[in-house]
């Protein structure tokens, strides 16, 4: 059973820090730039690898992105031996639709993939690479694309792959190359990990020259101890402390605007190997969600988890959510209202997407309810509770 750590956030917010490694697209836009202007973020734990694909602005993600991964000795030097056109994702993975509609991808020197994670906005399939025809690729499992109702314009897609399913045992790194291709094998020039050709290679072959490496055990160049926010003099004051800074460059402060985070400022890193204290003020008095982008001097970046600062001026304590640690998908919410009315409870992603919404009738006096929380993947979520008297945000960290 999943456990939820819940932290009450009202005028003050703290966050458990976890970091992502961000791999940017190659800036090409043969298919509109959804991949070329987008990025792929990766985190991992003892058993899983978590992928977050952020679509580039201006382009729809209406094709497939195939992530070829090299995790063990052996592997394939190209897609030439695969002619699996059993379905759209198999066609994209093999680069083969028909004898004339095909496009072989030759992999870079030092990169011989054994598996592929192929996904579109509706499904993520994990394949073992195999030479052969229709339905020959070894289907291993699904990465469970979220959100479940995604479309081609959904800005962020997430999915999780168990390490064991792609041959990872004691590996210290993951080598990968991501290629954007239609589900009819028409190959674009948009890649994550390779510069790609100037124009779409279409139904002609392409030779990639580079790939990306994600390190499982690498020491982060910047390590955060905490990231807090508090309302002070009609402004939100953000503060954070590092415990390690190696080759650190700066901290970008990002704020949630609609469904996307935007940069609102930057703070230069002191590059103190023993860590430092930092602060940043945002001239706002409304509830806001923030995160930090940690950037080193080599241009690599990682994100903190998001925090929400409830900047409401109310001092009411009419809504409580507890316990702080639960052993199932249920929380208790206590209302102490001066007037009767409606209460709206929303469970949100850190990008602002509503995952669950419930509306209740609340009477005058004390009302206690048991609220079911939807089954969630590991990460940070926000519970927003609105009554006639106030609005409060609580942060849920799913472990």
Residue pairs with C-beta under 8 A, 6 or more apart in sequence:
1 327
1 328
2 329
2 375
2 376
2 398
2 399
3 325
3 326
3 327
3 398
3 399
4 325
4 326
4 329
4 331
4 373
4 396
4 397
4 398
4 399
5 16
5 324
5 325
5 396
5 397
5 399
6 321
6 322
6 323
6 324
6 325
6 326
6 331
6 383
6 394
6 395
6 396
6 397
7 13
7 14
7 15
7 324
7 394
7 395
7 397
8 320
8 321
8 324
8 394
9 307
9 308
9 309
9 310
9 392
9 393
9 394
9 395
10 310
10 312
10 392
10 393
11 230
11 231
11 309
11 310
11 311
11 312
12 228
12 229
12 230
12 309
13 228
13 229
13 230
13 307
13 308
13 309
13 310
13 395
14 226
14 227
14 228
14 307
15 226
15 227
15 228
15 304
15 305
15 306
15 307
15 380
15 395
15 397
16 305
16 380
16 397
17 224
17 225
17 226
17 227
17 304
17 305
18 43
18 304
18 305
19 43
19 220
19 294
19 302
19 303
19 304
20 41
20 42
20 43
20 52
20 302
20 303
21 41
21 42
21 43
21 214
21 215
21 300
21 302
22 39
22 40
22 41
22 300
22 301
22 302
22 303
23 39
23 40
23 41
23 42
23 178
23 192
23 193
23 212
23 214
24 38
24 39
24 192
25 33
25 35
25 36
25 37
25 38
25 39
25 56
25 190
25 191
25 192
26 36
26 189
26 190
26 191
26 192
26 194
26 195
26 196
27 36
27 37
28 36
28 188
28 189
28 190
28 191
28 196
29 36
29 37
29 56
29 58
29 59
29 190
30 36
30 188
30 189
30 190
30 196
30 199
30 200
31 59
31 63
31 180
31 182
31 188
31 190
31 200
32 58
32 59
32 60
33 56
33 57
33 58
33 59
33 190
34 55
34 56
34 59
34 60
34 61
34 62
34 63
34 180
34 190
35 56
35 59
35 61
35 65
35 178
35 180
35 188
35 190
35 191
35 192
36 56
36 59
36 180
36 188
36 189
36 190
36 191
36 196
37 56
37 57
37 58
37 59
38 53
38 54
38 55
38 56
38 61
38 192
39 53
39 54
39 56
39 192
40 51
40 52
40 53
40 54
40 67
40 178
40 192
41 51
41 52
41 53
41 54
41 303
42 49
42 50
42 51
42 52
42 174
42 214
43 49
43 50
44 50
44 163
44 214
44 216
45 378
47 162
47 163
47 164
48 160
48 161
48 162
48 163
49 160
49 161
49 162
49 163
49 166
49 168
49 174
50 158
50 159
50 160
50 377
50 378
51 67
51 117
51 143
51 158
51 159
51 160
51 161
52 156
52 157
52 158
53 61
53 65
53 119
53 156
53 157
53 158
54 155
54 156
55 61
55 153
55 154
55 155
55 156
55 157
60 152
60 153
61 120
61 121
61 152
61 153
61 154
61 157
62 120
62 121
62 152
63 92
63 120
63 180
63 181
63 182
63 183
63 188
64 88
64 89
64 92
64 118
64 119
64 120
64 180
64 181
64 182
64 183
65 118
65 119
65 120
65 178
65 179
65 180
65 192
66 92
66 93
66 116
66 117
66 118
66 178
66 179
66 180
66 181
67 116
67 117
67 118
67 119
67 176
67 177
67 178
68 107
68 111
68 113
68 115
68 116
68 129
68 176
68 177
68 178
68 179
69 113
69 114
69 115
69 116
69 117
69 166
69 174
69 175
69 176
70 111
70 112
70 113
70 114
70 175
70 176
70 211
71 114
71 115
71 166
71 167
71 168
71 171
71 174
71 175
72 114
72 167
74 112
74 114
75 112
75 113
75 114
75 129
76 82
76 107
76 112
76 113
76 114
76 129
76 131
77 106
77 107
77 112
78 104
78 105
78 106
78 107
79 93
79 94
79 95
79 96
79 104
79 105
80 104
80 106
81 131
81 132
82 93
82 94
82 95
82 96
82 129
82 130
82 131
82 132
82 136
82 137
83 94
83 96
83 102
83 132
83 133
83 134
83 136
84 90
84 91
84 93
84 94
84 96
84 130
84 132
84 133
84 134
84 135
84 136
84 137
85 91
85 94
85 96
85 97
85 98
85 133
85 134
85 185
86 134
86 135
86 136
86 137
88 120
88 183
88 184
89 118
89 119
89 120
89 123
89 125
89 183
90 118
90 125
90 127
90 134
90 135
90 137
91 97
91 183
91 184
91 185
92 118
92 181
92 182
92 183
92 185
93 116
93 118
93 127
93 129
93 137
94 137
94 185
95 102
95 103
95 104
95 105
95 181
95 185
95 187
96 102
96 185
97 184
97 185
100 203
101 184
101 185
101 186
101 203
102 185
102 203
103 181
103 185
103 186
103 187
103 201
103 202
103 203
103 204
103 205
103 206
104 205
104 206
105 179
105 187
105 205
105 206
105 208
106 205
106 206
106 207
106 208
107 113
107 177
107 208
107 211
108 177
108 194
108 208
108 209
108 210
108 211
109 209
110 175
110 211
111 175
111 177
111 211
113 129
113 176
113 177
114 128
114 129
114 166
114 167
115 126
115 127
115 128
115 129
115 140
115 165
115 166
115 167
116 126
116 127
116 129
116 137
117 124
117 125
117 126
117 127
117 143
117 159
117 161
117 166
118 124
118 125
118 127
119 125
119 143
119 145
119 157
119 159
120 183
121 145
121 150
121 151
121 152
121 154
121 157
122 145
122 150
123 142
123 145
124 142
124 143
124 144
124 145
124 159
124 161
125 139
125 141
125 142
125 143
126 139
126 140
126 141
126 142
126 143
126 161
126 165
126 166
127 137
127 138
127 139
127 140
128 137
128 138
128 140
129 137
129 138
130 136
130 137
130 138
140 165
140 166
141 162
141 165
143 159
143 160
143 161
144 159
144 160
145 157
145 158
145 159
146 157
146 158
146 159
146 377
147 154
147 157
147 353
147 355
150 157
155 259
155 260
155 351
156 259
156 351
158 377
160 377
163 169
168 174
171 216
172 215
172 216
172 217
173 213
173 214
173 215
173 216
173 218
174 213
174 214
174 216
175 211
175 212
175 213
176 193
176 211
176 212
176 213
176 214
177 191
177 192
177 193
177 194
177 208
177 210
177 211
177 212
178 191
178 192
178 193
178 212
179 187
179 188
179 191
179 194
179 208
180 188
180 190
180 191
181 187
181 188
182 188
185 203
186 200
186 202
186 203
187 200
187 201
187 202
187 203
187 204
187 206
188 196
188 200
188 201
189 196
189 197
189 198
189 199
189 200
189 201
190 196
191 208
192 212
193 208
193 210
193 211
193 212
194 208
194 209
194 210
194 211
195 209
195 210
196 206
197 206
219 244
219 246
220 244
220 294
220 302
221 244
221 245
221 246
221 247
221 248
221 294
221 296
221 300
222 242
222 244
222 245
222 246
222 248
222 269
222 294
222 296
222 302
223 242
223 243
223 244
223 245
223 275
224 240
224 241
224 242
224 243
224 292
224 294
224 304
225 240
225 241
225 242
225 243
225 275
226 240
226 241
227 238
227 239
227 240
227 292
227 304
227 305
227 307
228 238
228 239
228 240
228 307
229 236
229 237
229 238
229 239
229 290
229 307
229 308
229 309
230 236
230 237
230 239
230 309
231 237
231 285
231 309
231 310
231 311
234 283
234 285
235 281
235 282
235 283
235 284
235 285
236 281
236 282
236 284
236 288
236 290
236 309
236 311
237 279
237 280
237 281
238 253
238 279
238 280
238 281
238 282
238 290
238 309
239 277
239 278
239 279
239 280
240 251
240 277
240 278
240 279
240 292
240 304
241 275
241 276
241 277
241 278
242 248
242 272
242 275
242 276
242 278
243 274
243 275
244 273
244 274
244 275
245 269
245 270
245 271
245 272
245 273
245 275
245 276
246 271
246 273
246 296
247 271
247 296
247 297
247 298
248 269
248 270
248 271
248 294
248 295
248 296
248 297
249 268
249 269
249 295
249 296
249 297
250 266
250 267
250 268
250 269
250 295
251 266
251 267
251 269
251 278
251 292
251 293
251 294
251 295
252 263
252 265
252 266
252 292
252 293
252 295
253 263
253 264
253 265
253 266
253 267
253 280
253 282
253 290
253 292
253 293
254 261
254 262
254 263
254 264
254 290
254 291
254 292
254 293
255 261
255 262
255 264
255 282
255 288
255 289
255 290
256 288
256 289
256 290
256 306
256 350
256 351
256 352
258 352
259 351
259 352
259 353
260 351
261 291
261 351
263 293
264 282
265 280
265 282
267 278
267 280
269 276
270 276
282 288
282 290
284 311
285 311
285 313
286 311
287 308
287 309
287 310
287 311
287 312
287 391
287 393
288 308
288 309
288 311
289 306
289 307
289 308
289 309
289 350
289 352
289 382
290 306
290 307
290 308
290 309
291 303
291 304
291 305
291 306
291 307
291 350
292 303
292 304
293 301
293 302
293 303
293 304
294 301
294 302
294 303
294 304
295 301
305 350
305 379
305 380
305 397
306 350
306 380
307 395
308 382
308 393
308 395
310 391
310 392
310 393
312 390
312 391
312 392
314 389
314 390
316 389
316 390
317 336
318 335
318 336
318 337
318 338
318 387
318 389
318 390
319 333
319 334
319 335
319 336
319 385
319 387
319 390
319 392
320 333
320 334
321 331
321 332
321 333
321 334
321 383
321 385
321 394
322 331
322 332
322 334
323 331
323 332
329 372
329 373
329 374
329 375
330 370
330 371
330 372
330 373
331 370
331 371
331 373
331 383
332 368
332 369
332 370
332 371
333 345
333 368
333 369
333 371
333 385
334 366
334 367
334 368
335 343
335 362
335 366
335 367
335 368
335 369
335 387
336 365
336 366
337 362
337 363
337 364
337 365
337 367
337 387
337 388
337 389
338 364
338 389
339 364
339 388
339 389
340 361
340 362
340 363
340 364
341 361
341 362
341 387
341 388
342 359
342 360
342 361
342 362
342 387
342 388
343 359
343 360
343 361
343 362
343 385
343 386
343 387
344 357
344 358
344 359
344 360
344 384
344 385
344 386
345 356
345 357
345 358
345 359
345 360
345 371
345 383
345 384
345 385
346 354
346 356
346 357
346 358
346 383
346 384
346 385
346 386
347 354
347 355
347 356
347 357
347 373
347 374
347 376
347 381
347 382
347 383
347 396
348 354
348 355
348 381
348 382
348 383
348 384
349 355
349 381
349 382
350 379
350 380
350 381
350 382
355 374
355 376
355 381
356 373
356 374
358 371
360 369
362 387
373 383
373 396
376 396
376 398
377 398
378 398
378 399
379 397
379 398
380 395
380 396
380 397
380 398
381 395
381 396
381 397
381 398
382 393
382 394
382 395
382 396
383 393
383 394
383 395
383 396
384 391
384 392
384 393
385 391
385 392
385 393
385 394
